[in-house]
Amino acid sequence: MTDYNSLSDLVLTDLLKSGDQFAFSEIYERYFGLLYLHAFNKLRDKEEAKDVVQELFAFLWSKHTTIELRTNLSNYLYTSIRNRILNQIAHKQVHERYVLKLPDYFPSSGLTDHLVREHQLAAIIEKEINALPRKMRMVFEMSRKHNMTHKEIAEQLDISEQSVRSHVKNALKVLRVKLQILAYIACILYCK
């Protein structure tokens, strides 16, 4: 049986090209630690460093029959890991620039939550307005939604301005009470 750890890199490379798994295992054992340390020193992340080295060895095995080394094995592995590290760093920089620009294109989740709650509140207010007595609701909507003056509402509905003021005042009082109750319940549910 061959003692693979006594073989030179050149012999291991030739055996690797012929598909010798033991030669590949010896290359892995011989260089993984050094390549990992180099990757970790550059990336400062254990998992990333491990992944980069693993990817290099996976590539080495997948291309073992066609791989052409122009230098010795250690130079090839060192150059390959350096290039993979540079690609990883460049990819991270592109990713970080992209992530920094995302808030410009999409509202933040806080803003989205705020908009959802705003729409929910508008729906609740609209529901409470629709629950007002018919005449009070008509006066209130003409005043608040159509921005009509009390005089214009009085003329259109053929009622006194004092009745208009009274309907608006009573509508606001009813809505204020109902919305305060809803706000209290919402605070109990969401303000934890």
C-alpha positions as CSV (number, residue, x, y, z in Angstrom):
1,M,0.0,0.0,0.0
2,T,1.3,3.5,-0.9
3,D,2.2,5.9,1.8
4,Y,0.5,9.1,0.4
5,N,1.9,11.5,2.9
6,S,5.4,10.7,1.8
7,L,4.6,11.5,-1.9
8,S,5.6,14.8,-3.4
9,D,3.1,17.3,-4.7
10,L,4.1,16.5,-8.3
11,V,3.3,12.8,-7.8
12,L,0.1,13.6,-5.9
13,T,-1.0,15.8,-8.8
14,D,-0.4,13.1,-11.4
15,L,-2.3,10.6,-9.2
16,L,-5.1,13.1,-8.8
17,K,-5.4,13.5,-12.6
18,S,-5.8,9.8,-12.9
19,G,-8.7,9.9,-10.4
20,D,-7.0,8.6,-7.3
21,Q,-9.2,9.6,-4.4
22,F,-6.5,8.9,-1.8
23,A,-4.2,11.4,-3.6
24,F,-7.0,13.9,-3.4
25,S,-7.5,13.2,0.3
26,E,-3.8,13.7,0.9
27,I,-3.8,17.0,-0.9
28,Y,-6.8,18.0,1.1
29,E,-5.2,17.1,4.4
30,R,-1.9,18.7,3.4
31,Y,-3.3,22.1,2.3
32,F,-6.7,22.6,3.9
33,G,-5.4,24.2,7.2
34,L,-3.0,26.6,5.4
35,L,-5.6,27.7,2.9
36,Y,-8.2,28.1,5.6
37,L,-5.9,30.3,7.7
38,H,-5.1,32.4,4.7
39,A,-8.8,32.8,3.8
40,F,-9.7,33.6,7.4
41,N,-7.0,36.3,7.7
42,K,-8.6,38.0,4.6
43,L,-12.3,37.4,5.2
44,R,-12.4,37.5,9.0
45,D,-15.3,35.1,9.0
46,K,-14.8,31.4,10.0
47,E,-17.7,30.0,8.0
48,E,-16.9,32.1,4.9
49,A,-13.3,31.0,5.0
50,K,-14.3,27.4,5.4
51,D,-16.8,27.7,2.5
52,V,-14.2,29.3,0.2
53,V,-11.7,26.5,0.8
54,Q,-14.3,23.8,0.5
55,E,-15.4,25.2,-2.8
56,L,-11.8,25.2,-4.1
57,F,-11.4,21.6,-3.2
58,A,-14.8,20.7,-4.7
59,F,-13.7,22.4,-7.9
60,L,-10.3,20.6,-7.8
61,W,-12.0,17.2,-7.6
62,S,-14.6,18.0,-10.2
63,K,-11.9,19.1,-12.7
64,H,-9.2,16.6,-11.7
65,T,-9.1,15.0,-15.1
66,T,-8.7,18.2,-17.1
67,I,-6.8,20.4,-14.7
68,E,-3.6,21.9,-16.0
69,L,-1.2,23.2,-13.5
70,R,1.2,25.8,-14.9
71,T,3.1,26.0,-11.6
72,N,3.5,23.6,-8.7
73,L,0.5,22.4,-6.7
74,S,1.0,24.7,-3.7
75,N,1.2,27.8,-6.0
76,Y,-1.9,26.7,-7.9
77,L,-3.9,26.2,-4.7
78,Y,-2.7,29.5,-3.1
79,T,-3.4,31.5,-6.3
80,S,-6.8,29.9,-6.6
81,I,-7.8,30.6,-3.0
82,R,-6.5,34.2,-3.4
83,N,-8.7,34.7,-6.4
84,R,-11.7,33.2,-4.7
85,I,-11.2,35.4,-1.7
86,L,-11.0,38.5,-4.0
87,N,-14.2,37.4,-5.7
88,Q,-15.9,36.9,-2.4
89,I,-14.8,40.4,-1.2
90,A,-16.0,42.0,-4.4
91,H,-19.3,40.2,-4.2
92,K,-19.8,41.4,-0.6
93,Q,-19.0,45.0,-1.6
94,V,-21.5,44.8,-4.5
95,H,-24.1,43.2,-2.1
96,E,-23.5,45.9,0.5
97,R,-23.9,48.7,-2.0
98,Y,-27.1,47.1,-3.2
99,V,-28.5,46.7,0.3
100,L,-27.7,50.3,1.1
101,K,-29.7,51.5,-1.9
102,L,-32.7,49.3,-1.1
103,P,-34.3,51.8,1.3
104,D,-34.4,54.3,-1.6
105,Y,-36.5,51.9,-3.7
106,F,-38.7,50.2,-1.1
107,P,-40.2,51.6,2.1
108,S,-38.9,50.2,5.3
109,S,-40.9,47.6,7.2
110,G,-41.6,50.3,9.8
111,L,-43.1,52.5,7.2
112,T,-45.0,49.6,5.7
113,D,-46.4,48.8,9.1
114,H,-47.3,52.4,9.6
115,L,-49.1,52.5,6.2
116,V,-51.0,49.3,7.0
117,R,-52.2,50.7,10.4
118,E,-53.1,54.0,8.8
119,H,-55.3,52.2,6.3
120,Q,-56.9,50.1,9.0
121,L,-57.6,53.2,11.1
122,A,-59.1,55.0,8.0
123,A,-61.4,51.9,7.5
124,I,-62.4,52.0,11.2
125,I,-63.2,55.7,11.1
126,E,-65.2,55.2,7.9
127,K,-67.1,52.4,9.5
128,E,-67.9,54.5,12.5
129,I,-69.0,57.4,10.3
130,N,-71.4,55.1,8.5
131,A,-72.8,54.0,11.8
132,L,-73.9,57.6,12.6
133,P,-77.6,58.4,12.2
134,R,-78.5,59.2,8.6
135,K,-78.9,63.0,8.9
136,M,-75.9,63.4,11.2
137,R,-73.8,61.4,8.8
138,M,-74.9,63.4,5.8
139,V,-74.1,66.7,7.5
140,F,-70.8,65.4,8.8
141,E,-69.6,64.1,5.4
142,M,-70.6,67.3,3.7
143,S,-68.6,69.3,6.3
144,R,-65.5,67.1,6.5
145,K,-65.3,65.2,3.2
146,H,-66.7,67.9,0.8
147,N,-65.4,70.9,2.8
148,M,-68.7,72.7,2.6
149,T,-69.4,75.5,5.0
150,H,-72.2,75.3,7.6
151,K,-74.2,77.8,5.6
152,E,-73.9,75.8,2.3
153,I,-75.0,72.6,4.1
154,A,-77.9,74.4,5.7
155,E,-79.1,75.7,2.3
156,Q,-78.7,72.4,0.6
157,L,-80.5,70.3,3.3
158,D,-83.0,73.1,4.1
159,I,-82.1,73.2,7.8
160,S,-80.8,75.9,10.0
161,E,-77.1,76.6,10.4
162,Q,-77.5,75.9,14.2
163,S,-78.8,72.4,13.3
164,V,-75.7,71.9,11.1
165,R,-73.4,73.0,13.9
166,S,-75.2,70.7,16.3
167,H,-75.0,67.6,13.9
168,V,-71.3,68.2,13.4
169,K,-70.6,68.7,17.1
170,N,-72.6,65.6,18.0
171,A,-70.9,63.5,15.3
172,L,-67.5,64.5,16.5
173,K,-68.4,63.7,20.1
174,V,-69.7,60.2,19.1
175,L,-66.6,59.5,17.0
176,R,-64.2,60.8,19.6
177,V,-65.7,58.4,22.2
178,K,-65.7,55.4,19.9
179,L,-62.2,56.1,18.6
180,Q,-60.8,56.6,22.1
181,I,-62.2,53.2,23.1
182,L,-60.7,51.6,20.0
183,A,-57.4,53.4,20.6
184,Y,-57.3,52.0,24.2
185,I,-58.0,48.5,23.0
186,A,-55.3,48.8,20.3
187,C,-52.8,50.0,22.8
188,I,-53.6,47.1,25.0
189,L,-53.1,44.7,22.1
190,Y,-50.1,46.3,20.3
191,C,-48.2,48.3,22.9
192,K,-46.5,45.5,24.6
